[in-house]
Amino acid sequence: MKLLAVGINHKTASLVLREKVAFPAESLVDALTSLRDTLGAQESVILSTCNRTEVYVQAENLQHHALLKWIADFHQVDAGDLTRHSYAYDSEAAVAHMMRVASGLDSLILGEPQILGQLKQAYSSAKNAGAVDGQFERLFQHTFSVAKKVRTETDIGANAVSVAFAAVQLAKQIFSSLAKSSVLLIGAGETIELVAKHLSDNQIKSITVANRTLQRAKQLAEPIGAKVITLAQIPNMLHEADIVISSTASTLPMIGKGMVESALKDRRHKPIFFVDLAVPRDIENEVAELDDAFLYTVDDLQHIVEQNLASRQQAANEAQSIIDKQIKEFISWQNSLQSVDSVKAFRDQNNLIKHKLQQRALSQIAEGKDPEQVVIELSNKLANALMHAPTKALSEAAQHNDQHRLSVLKQSLGLNTEKD
């Protein structure tokens, strides 16, 4: 039985190709059934996210190219194109890859935690479909445990590595409680959407989204329970905001020094924290000259991100050490399964010999043969039968001067090698 892992991700394939080979939730059961019926997969799990599609399979005599061809056929894409942009691992390398993925070491954003939840969901879906049993049960549970260990014993996810997240983290350092703060988001693009998500995750209740078109602002605001205003309303609303984060495509500043002075006066000089993520800038640089206005630009945050990325890379090295150790533990357990099978086969073989000779001895006694002679014959035959294979192995090792094999055999047979 061999473990295979094949797939594509953000490092190897374009978004177009990743979209083509994604597995929607409604197709998973059919896909897992097809892996079993078409390729003879004993166990299988399919991980499909926006950044990667990976198939993990436990099967006999299955090769990487056959598994990749199955993915290509299932999605009706060119097998050669898929193969050129794919990667493949087996056995110990497959285990190592899975643990790296679960720990966030193979993610677009190093150390991001979402992938672990996605892998758990992929495992649960496969288990519910009857595609997980035996070794995969142990492998995935061990992998989840490793990822948790990485999270708790390293700082892999401790620092912000996107400007959106860094903006929120910086606000948390300045305000004792973000939950009590009022936030004004200016713009409704991808960056502000990510900021809004991070703010929502921090339980902020008062969020207002200002945008040129209210329809787009509402699309962003509704999921997080935020209010919406137009850009023209900002001067009248600015004094209500403790935190202002802006990212628009405007070629001119949205907020000037005079507007902020007026807002601070209305707030009785209660400070406002500004984060300008736009290029060109949305907030005039002169705002930073005001005593109660704290302005950070995208360059300031990018510097924080670079420092944090370096910190995460150090944590990633520590995480890899944890993974390397855990791989050895899992492989050791996997190898022990083989010894269990070997021990069972050895016991069954010797019990068969014992039963055969025992039955013969009982028959001889029943026929009136001298019991003493029967016992002597039984013990001789049993000893010869049990010694045959070890004796042959010892002789072959000695003939080939294989000292290592001789040492292992002697230890296995309980021989006193020093005395010998």
Secondary structure, DSSP 8 states (H G I E B T S, - for coil): -EEEEEEEETTTS-HHHHHHT---GGGHHHHHHHHHHHH--SEEEEEE-SSEEEEEEEESS--HHHHHHHHHHHHT--HHHHHHT-EEEEHHHHHHHHHHHHTTTTSSSTT-SHHHHHHHHHHHHHHHTT---THHHHHHHHHHHHHHHHHHHS-TTTS--SHHHHHHHHHHHHSS-GGG-EEEEE--SHHHHHHHHHHHHTT--EEEEEESSHHHHHHHHGGGT-EEEEGGGHHHHGGG-SEEEE----SS-SB-HHHHHHHHHHTTT--EEEEE--SS-SB-GGGGGSTTEEEEEHHHHHHHHHHHHHHHHHHHHHHHHHHHHHHHHHHHHHHHHHHHHHHHHHHHHHHHHHHHHHHHHHHHHHTT--HHHHHHHHHHHHHHHHHHHHHHHHHHHHHTT-HHHHHHHHHHTT--TTT-
